[in-house]
Amino acid sequence: MNEQVTKISARKDEHLRICLEEDVTSGIPTGFDQVHLQVSTLPEINFDSIDLSSTVLGKKLDAPILISSMTGGSGKTKHFNKLLAQAANEFNIAMGVGSQRAALVHEGLEETFSIARKEAPNALLFANIGVAQLNEGFGVTECQRAVDMLEADALIIHLNSLQEVLQPEGNHDFTQLLTKIEKMTRSLHVPVIAKEVGCGIDPQTARSLVNAGVRGIDVAGVGGTSWAAVEMYRQTDPSRKALCQTYVGWGIPTVMALQGIEGLPEDILKISSGGLQNGLDVAKSIALGADLAGFARKFIIAANAGYKTLAESIELILLELKVAMFLSGAGDLKSLRSKLEKEREDEY
Ligand SMILES: Cc1cc2nc3c(=O)[nH]c(=O)nc-3n(C[C@H](O)[C@H](O)[C@H](O)COP(=O)(O)O)c2cc1C
């Protein structure tokens, strides 16, 4: 492995360690506490018949849950992708892998990602690449390779301006990226999804991305993992630490970001993520117009405790979602969409 790859892999392991060991949450509310589902005191549905299934990008899912993009790119993280993919397979839910940059630079790391497809042959899987890499010489060939590596159903391009600018070694050149994203949407054989990493996507950018051919938006808003906090734990220089600290809460809270993309066309895949805690947050996300609800750090912490803990965590989320649907009288995801408490919604 060359020095560049060793550095990328070491950084991946460091990020993972920090996310597992430190409190890296933003401390800012997601906004879900202010969102209320309609209460149906006599729901007139059978709890045991509640249907959580939906079809996303042509694949039928048993529940609208996404294991958000996190790992791969080092020996250690292969183990995590294996566990997460086993869960995606067992529960027939969607999964994203972490940035595939390391494997695009060094083929020997490909199996740390392709393990996901091996363990989840039929799952809805998302490849992942950082937008900044499009300004480092990664083009259509590299992005298509990332997709092919795990026979992915879509490519997520993550937008992480805060993270890149806080990293002394980060890529600070974000010029001309919309044009490059547009090139990907026109050239790749799969849909492109744009995703933040915990700061939210603003409505104007979301519209520009859709105009550039992006088929999905994952808002990844503020309220959960803060990459400023993660980077803060990596820095040793006091000024760099202080800089990171200043931006721990930067961005758009998840609920506000979701409301900001409400008006996008129906066929644009809308993903709620960033600080989701439970199945009630999932239910509220669906009522706010999301098609999928993603969890990142919660699942990696569970996976770190072993597959059983991860599976139990997902089972609980599904149960919580079903209870929310029962109590608001929604027998399926489509009817859950009309269950937002309107008056309180207007408070926003
Ligand atoms: C350990 C870890 C690694 C991550 N790596 C990536 C990545 O490579 N690509 C990406 O798009 N997002 C990455 N993320 C961001 C998550 O996908 C997600 O957007 C963010 O953590 C907010 O969700 P959460 O509050 O549920 O953790 C990572 C998150 C964690 C916790």
The ligand as an ORCA input file, in Angstrom:
! r2SCAN-3c Opt
* xyz 0 1
  C     -18.033      6.005     11.877
  C     -18.721      6.822     10.818
  C     -18.187      6.890      9.544
  C     -18.833      7.620      8.535
  N     -18.328      7.625      7.258
  C     -19.060      8.168      6.261
  C     -18.659      8.014      4.892
  O     -17.609      7.436      4.599
  N     -19.465      8.537      3.926
  C     -20.638      9.202      4.224
  O     -21.367      9.610      3.318
  N     -20.999      9.384      5.515
  C     -20.255      8.878      6.524
  N     -20.684      9.019      7.821
  C     -21.828      9.906      8.109
  C     -23.129      9.151      8.306
  O     -23.495      8.444      7.143
  C     -24.282     10.096      8.731
  O     -24.600     10.966      7.690
  C     -23.966     10.921      9.974
  O     -23.197     10.165     10.894
  C     -25.236     11.393     10.676
  O     -26.026     10.316     11.093
  P     -26.114      9.840     12.653
  O     -26.455     11.059     13.438
  O     -27.179      8.786     12.661
  O     -24.754      9.289     13.019
  C     -20.041      8.304      8.841
  C     -20.566      8.228     10.124
  C     -19.934      7.509     11.128
  C     -20.539      7.448     12.499
*
